[in-house]
Amino acid sequence: MESLYAWLDLSQLGRLLLVVAAAAAGFLILRFLISLARKRLEGRTSQWARYAAAIAGRTSNVLVFVFALMLALKLTTLPDNWSTALSHTWFVVLALQVAWWLDVCVRLWTHNLSRSRFGGIQNPVMATIVSVVVLVVVWAVMLLSILANLGVDITALIASLGVGGIAVALAVQTILSDIFASLSIGFDKPFEIGDFVVFGDVAGTIEHIGLKTTRIRSLSGEQIVCSNAELLKQTLHNYKRMNTRRIVFQFGISYRTSPEQAKAVADLVREIIDEIDEAKFDRAHFLSFSESRLLYEVVYIMQTADYNRYMDVQQRINLSLLAGMQERGVEFAFPVRELRNVSAVRDLREQDRGVFGAQRQEGSPRGTSH
């Protein structure tokens, strides 16, 4: 290298200018190559190409310049302390850049994991927890590596972090219970975003599943926020996963109905339901004698879980049943109560006995006087 400087007849200032020019040229060349690679990778559709394009786009200019400067400094001889300082600087910049690259990859992976193959959003709990854990580990390892490279004893630091972690865990038990509950939701998947659930007096659609809470949009429009730990303690009904709907309904007819008419009612119900494509008839029976009606029970299966379609079908059945009953002269029953006044009945009976006794006395033959 000295022979090169002698051949070029460069002074100390000239050497410095040569290093700066080489570093600048190297920076521009590397920046151009990175931009070119990014543009080419963005035109591809593979997942690995998208990761590589994101990494290229997040490459720091500081890293590129330091790398070019390190290459340019090979053109000159530096004192040992300068070489050591530059070596530490290079390691710190490289460690930060690698951590940043991993951060970008983890976030992209989390985004892809939280999307279904059909474009719908899945339960993001697992992706969120895993991404947080991985990012914490990545940046912690990066920080410890930099400190170790700078000559700091990290053994005592790691031990103190362990003790501090135990103290923090004891202080945030409630938060940790919710986080573990969200982890259970992620593994077991009792519900996902978009599912319609009912528990207690709450009914609504899942909007968001977080590390601590789950947000539900109720039927009346307001947003309900539930703790994950408390939510898992409830008996939860998930209607989104219902493929079919079993419907049971009852109706009653008048006691003035003849046995032949009562027998024909079940056949009428079967005919009505068989005409509906979305409903499958199961049974219709004369169930029991109630206080004021002959009670019938009908069961059919809706082939769809859509609640609005079920209500349309039920309305069609009710209207057809009403028309069929009127055609056959069968009356629907309505509650009838008979009230008896026992004391009034007793008084009427006594009055009847008095009138009857008086009539008997008036009709008897009169006695003859002597």
C-alpha positions as CSV (number, residue, x, y, z in Angstrom):
1,M,0.0,0.0,0.0
2,E,2.9,2.3,0.8
3,S,4.3,1.6,-2.6
4,L,1.0,2.6,-4.1
5,Y,1.1,5.9,-2.2
6,A,4.8,6.4,-3.3
7,W,3.9,5.7,-6.9
8,L,1.0,8.2,-6.7
9,D,3.2,10.6,-4.7
10,L,0.4,11.3,-2.2
11,S,0.9,13.3,1.0
12,Q,-1.1,12.5,4.2
13,L,-3.8,14.9,3.1
14,G,-3.9,13.2,-0.2
15,R,-4.3,9.9,1.4
16,L,-7.2,11.1,3.5
17,L,-8.9,12.6,0.4
18,L,-8.4,9.2,-1.4
19,V,-10.1,7.4,1.4
20,V,-13.0,9.8,1.4
21,A,-13.4,9.6,-2.3
22,A,-13.3,5.8,-2.3
23,A,-15.8,5.7,0.6
24,A,-18.2,8.0,-1.3
25,A,-17.8,6.0,-4.5
26,G,-18.4,2.8,-2.6
27,F,-21.5,4.2,-0.9
28,L,-23.0,5.3,-4.2
29,I,-22.3,2.0,-5.9
30,L,-23.7,-0.1,-3.0
31,R,-26.8,2.2,-2.8
32,F,-27.4,1.8,-6.5
33,L,-27.1,-2.0,-6.3
34,I,-29.5,-2.2,-3.4
35,S,-32.1,0.0,-5.1
36,L,-31.8,-2.1,-8.3
37,A,-32.2,-5.3,-6.4
38,R,-35.2,-3.9,-4.5
39,K,-37.0,-2.9,-7.7
40,R,-36.4,-6.3,-9.3
41,L,-37.6,-8.2,-6.2
42,E,-40.8,-6.0,-5.9
43,G,-41.8,-7.3,-9.3
44,R,-42.0,-10.9,-8.2
45,T,-44.9,-12.6,-6.5
46,S,-43.1,-15.1,-4.3
47,Q,-43.1,-14.7,-0.5
48,W,-39.3,-14.8,-0.2
49,A,-39.0,-12.1,-2.9
50,R,-41.3,-9.8,-0.8
51,Y,-39.2,-10.5,2.3
52,A,-36.0,-9.7,0.4
53,A,-37.5,-6.5,-1.1
54,A,-38.6,-5.4,2.4
55,I,-35.1,-6.0,3.8
56,A,-33.5,-4.1,0.9
57,G,-35.8,-1.2,1.5
58,R,-35.0,-1.1,5.2
59,T,-31.3,-1.1,4.7
60,S,-29.8,1.8,6.6
61,N,-27.7,4.4,4.7
62,V,-25.5,4.6,7.8
63,L,-24.7,0.9,7.4
64,V,-23.9,1.2,3.8
65,F,-21.6,4.2,4.4
66,V,-19.8,2.6,7.3
67,F,-19.3,-0.6,5.2
68,A,-17.9,1.5,2.3
69,L,-15.7,3.4,4.7
70,M,-14.3,0.2,6.1
71,L,-13.4,-0.9,2.6
72,A,-11.9,2.4,1.8
73,L,-9.8,2.4,5.0
74,K,-8.0,-0.7,3.6
75,L,-6.2,1.7,1.4
76,T,-4.3,3.3,4.3
77,T,-2.7,2.2,7.6
78,L,-4.4,3.3,10.8
79,P,-3.1,3.3,14.4
80,D,-4.2,0.4,16.5
81,N,-6.6,2.4,18.7
82,W,-8.3,3.8,15.5
83,S,-8.6,0.3,14.1
84,T,-10.2,-0.9,17.4
85,A,-12.7,2.0,17.5
86,L,-13.7,1.4,13.9
87,S,-14.1,-2.3,14.5
88,H,-16.5,-1.6,17.4
89,T,-18.4,1.0,15.4
90,W,-18.7,-1.5,12.5
91,F,-20.1,-4.2,14.9
92,V,-22.6,-1.8,16.5
93,V,-23.9,-0.6,13.2
94,L,-24.1,-4.2,11.8
95,A,-25.8,-5.5,14.9
96,L,-28.4,-2.7,14.8
97,Q,-29.0,-3.3,11.1
98,V,-29.4,-7.1,11.5
99,A,-31.9,-6.5,14.4
100,W,-33.8,-4.1,12.1
101,W,-33.9,-6.6,9.3
102,L,-35.2,-9.3,11.7
103,D,-37.8,-6.9,13.0
104,V,-39.0,-6.2,9.5
105,C,-39.2,-10.0,8.7
106,V,-41.1,-10.7,11.9
107,R,-43.6,-8.0,11.2
108,L,-44.2,-9.2,7.7
109,W,-44.5,-12.8,8.9
110,T,-47.1,-11.6,11.5
111,H,-49.1,-9.8,8.9
112,N,-49.1,-12.8,6.6
113,L,-50.0,-15.2,9.5
114,S,-52.9,-13.0,10.5
115,R,-54.5,-13.3,7.1
116,S,-56.4,-16.4,5.8
117,R,-55.8,-17.8,2.4
118,F,-59.1,-16.2,1.3
119,G,-58.1,-12.7,2.4
120,G,-60.1,-12.7,5.6
121,I,-58.6,-11.7,8.9
122,Q,-58.0,-14.7,11.3
123,N,-57.5,-14.7,15.0
124,P,-54.3,-12.5,15.4
125,V,-53.6,-13.5,19.0
126,M,-51.0,-16.1,18.3
127,A,-49.3,-14.0,15.7
128,T,-49.2,-11.0,18.0
129,I,-47.8,-13.0,21.0
130,V,-45.2,-14.8,18.9
131,S,-44.1,-11.6,17.2
132,V,-43.8,-9.7,20.5
133,V,-41.7,-12.5,22.1
134,V,-39.5,-12.8,19.0
135,L,-38.9,-9.1,18.8
136,V,-38.1,-8.9,22.5
137,V,-35.6,-11.7,22.1
138,V,-34.0,-10.2,19.0
139,W,-33.5,-6.7,20.4
140,A,-32.3,-8.1,23.8
141,V,-29.7,-10.3,22.1
142,M,-28.6,-7.4,20.0
143,L,-28.2,-5.1,23.0
144,L,-26.3,-7.8,25.0
145,S,-24.1,-8.5,22.0
146,I,-23.2,-4.8,21.6
147,L,-22.4,-4.5,25.3
148,A,-20.3,-7.6,25.2
149,N,-18.4,-6.3,22.2
150,L,-17.7,-3.1,24.0
151,G,-16.2,-5.0,26.9
152,V,-19.1,-4.9,29.4
153,D,-19.5,-7.9,31.7
154,I,-23.0,-9.0,30.9
155,T,-23.2,-11.9,33.4
156,A,-24.3,-9.8,36.3
157,L,-26.7,-7.9,34.0
158,I,-28.4,-11.1,32.9
159,A,-28.7,-12.3,36.5
160,S,-30.3,-9.0,37.6
161,L,-32.7,-9.1,34.6
162,G,-33.8,-12.6,35.9
163,V,-34.6,-11.3,39.4
164,G,-36.3,-8.2,38.0
165,G,-38.4,-10.3,35.7
166,I,-39.7,-12.3,38.7
167,A,-40.6,-9.1,40.5
168,V,-42.4,-7.7,37.5
169,A,-44.3,-11.0,37.0
170,L,-45.6,-10.9,40.6
171,A,-46.6,-7.2,40.2
172,V,-48.7,-7.8,37.0
173,Q,-50.4,-11.1,37.7
174,T,-53.8,-9.9,36.4
175,I,-52.2,-8.7,33.1
176,L,-50.3,-12.0,32.8
177,S,-53.5,-14.0,33.4
178,D,-55.2,-12.1,30.5
179,I,-52.1,-12.7,28.3
180,F,-52.2,-16.4,29.0
181,A,-55.9,-16.4,28.3
182,S,-55.3,-14.8,25.0
183,L,-52.7,-17.5,24.3
184,S,-55.3,-20.1,25.1
185,I,-57.7,-18.4,22.7
186,G,-55.0,-18.5,20.0
187,F,-54.3,-22.2,20.5
188,D,-57.9,-23.5,21.1
189,K,-59.7,-20.9,18.9
190,P,-63.1,-21.0,20.5
191,F,-63.9,-17.9,18.4
192,E,-62.4,-15.8,15.7
193,I,-62.9,-12.3,14.3
194,G,-66.3,-12.1,12.7
195,D,-67.9,-14.8,14.7
196,F,-71.3,-14.1,16.3
197,V,-71.2,-15.2,20.0
198,V,-73.6,-15.1,22.9
199,F,-72.6,-15.4,26.6
200,G,-74.5,-14.2,29.7
201,D,-76.5,-11.2,28.6
202,V,-74.0,-10.2,25.8
203,A,-74.7,-11.0,22.2
204,G,-72.6,-9.6,19.3
205,T,-69.9,-10.0,16.7
206,I,-66.2,-10.4,17.6
207,E,-64.3,-7.3,16.3
208,H,-60.9,-7.5,17.9
209,I,-58.9,-10.0,19.9
210,G,-56.0,-8.5,21.8
211,L,-53.5,-9.5,24.4
212,K,-55.6,-8.4,27.3
213,T,-59.2,-7.8,26.1
214,T,-61.6,-8.9,23.4
215,R,-63.9,-6.3,21.7
216,I,-67.5,-7.3,20.7
217,R,-69.9,-5.2,18.7
218,S,-73.4,-5.8,20.2
219,L,-76.6,-6.0,18.2
220,S,-77.6,-2.6,19.6
221,G,-74.5,-1.0,18.2
222,E,-72.2,-0.3,21.2
223,Q,-68.8,-1.9,21.6
224,I,-68.4,-4.3,24.6
225,V,-64.9,-4.8,26.0
226,C,-64.3,-8.1,27.9
227,S,-61.3,-9.3,29.7
228,N,-59.9,-12.4,28.1
229,A,-59.5,-14.3,31.4
230,E,-63.2,-13.5,32.3
231,L,-64.4,-14.3,28.9
232,L,-63.0,-17.8,29.0
233,K,-64.8,-18.4,32.3
234,Q,-68.2,-18.0,30.5
235,T,-70.2,-20.6,28.7
236,L,-70.0,-19.2,25.2
237,H,-72.3,-19.9,22.2
238,N,-70.7,-19.5,18.8
239,Y,-73.4,-19.2,16.2
240,K,-71.0,-18.5,13.3
241,R,-69.9,-22.2,13.3
242,M,-73.5,-23.5,13.2
243,N,-74.1,-25.3,9.9
244,T,-77.8,-26.1,10.4
245,R,-80.5,-24.8,12.7
246,R,-82.9,-27.1,14.5
247,I,-86.3,-25.3,15.0
248,V,-88.9,-26.3,17.5
249,F,-92.2,-24.5,17.8
250,Q,-95.7,-25.2,19.2
251,F,-99.2,-24.2,18.6
252,G,-102.7,-25.1,19.9
253,I,-106.1,-25.7,18.5
254,S,-109.6,-25.6,20.0
255,Y,-111.1,-28.4,22.0
256,R,-114.0,-28.3,19.6
257,T,-111.9,-29.9,17.0
258,S,-113.0,-33.4,15.9
259,P,-110.5,-36.4,16.0
260,E,-110.4,-36.5,12.2
261,Q,-109.6,-32.8,12.0
262,A,-106.9,-33.2,14.7
263,K,-105.3,-36.0,12.8
264,A,-105.2,-33.9,9.6
265,V,-103.3,-31.1,11.3
266,A,-100.0,-33.0,11.5
267,D,-100.3,-33.9,7.8
268,L,-100.9,-30.3,6.9
269,V,-97.8,-29.2,8.7
270,R,-95.7,-31.8,6.9
271,E,-97.1,-30.6,3.5
272,I,-96.3,-27.0,4.2
273,I,-92.6,-27.7,5.3
274,D,-92.0,-30.1,2.5
275,E,-92.7,-27.3,0.0
276,I,-89.8,-25.2,1.3
277,D,-86.4,-26.0,-0.1
278,E,-84.4,-24.6,2.8
279,A,-86.3,-26.5,5.4
280,K,-86.3,-30.3,6.1
281,F,-89.3,-31.7,8.0
282,D,-88.5,-33.8,11.0
283,R,-91.7,-34.4,12.9
284,A,-95.1,-33.0,13.9
285,H,-97.1,-34.5,16.8
286,F,-100.2,-33.9,18.8
287,L,-98.2,-33.4,22.0
288,S,-100.6,-33.0,24.9
289,F,-103.9,-31.8,26.3
290,S,-103.2,-28.4,27.9
291,E,-105.6,-26.3,30.0
292,S,-107.4,-24.6,27.0
293,R,-106.0,-26.2,23.8
294,L,-104.8,-29.3,22.0
295,L,-101.1,-28.7,21.9
296,Y,-99.0,-29.6,18.8
297,E,-95.2,-29.6,18.6
298,V,-93.3,-29.3,15.2
299,V,-89.6,-29.8,14.5
300,Y,-87.8,-29.0,11.3
301,I,-84.2,-28.4,10.3
302,M,-83.1,-25.2,8.5
303,Q,-80.3,-26.0,6.0
304,T,-78.7,-22.7,6.6
305,A,-77.5,-20.9,9.7
306,D,-78.6,-17.5,8.5
307,Y,-81.0,-16.1,11.1
308,N,-82.8,-13.8,8.7
309,R,-83.5,-16.7,6.3
310,Y,-84.8,-18.7,9.3
311,M,-87.3,-15.9,10.2
312,D,-88.5,-15.7,6.6
313,V,-89.1,-19.5,6.5
314,Q,-90.9,-19.4,9.9
315,Q,-93.1,-16.6,8.7
316,R,-94.0,-18.5,5.5
317,I,-94.9,-21.6,7.6
318,N,-97.1,-19.5,10.0
319,L,-99.0,-17.9,7.1
320,S,-99.5,-21.2,5.3
321,L,-100.6,-22.9,8.5
322,L,-103.1,-20.1,9.2
323,A,-104.6,-20.4,5.7
324,G,-104.7,-24.2,5.9
325,M,-106.5,-24.2,9.3
326,Q,-109.2,-21.8,8.0
327,E,-109.8,-24.0,4.9
328,R,-110.3,-27.0,7.1
329,G,-112.5,-25.2,9.6
330,V,-110.1,-25.7,12.5
331,E,-109.8,-23.0,15.0
332,F,-106.7,-21.9,16.9
333,A,-107.1,-22.0,20.6
334,F,-107.0,-19.0,22.9
335,P,-106.9,-19.0,26.7
336,V,-110.4,-19.4,28.3
337,R,-111.0,-19.2,32.0
338,E,-114.2,-20.2,33.8
339,L,-114.9,-18.4,37.0
340,R,-117.4,-19.8,39.5
341,N,-118.8,-17.9,42.5
342,V,-119.5,-20.7,45.0
343,S,-121.5,-18.6,47.4
344,A,-123.8,-17.3,44.7
345,V,-124.4,-20.8,43.4
346,R,-125.3,-21.9,46.9
347,D,-127.8,-19.0,47.4
348,L,-129.4,-19.8,44.0
349,R,-129.8,-23.5,45.0
350,E,-131.4,-22.5,48.4
351,Q,-133.8,-20.1,46.6
352,D,-134.7,-22.9,44.2
353,R,-135.4,-25.2,47.1
354,G,-137.6,-22.6,48.8
355,V,-139.7,-21.9,45.7
356,F,-140.1,-25.7,45.1
357,G,-141.2,-26.2,48.7
358,A,-143.8,-23.4,48.4
359,Q,-145.2,-24.8,45.3
360,R,-145.6,-28.2,46.9
361,Q,-147.5,-26.7,49.8
362,E,-149.8,-24.8,47.6
363,G,-150.6,-27.9,45.5
364,S,-151.4,-30.2,48.6
365,P,-155.2,-30.9,49.4
366,R,-156.8,-28.8,52.1
367,G,-158.1,-30.5,55.3
368,T,-161.9,-30.9,56.1
369,S,-163.3,-29.3,59.2
370,H,-165.6,-31.3,61.5
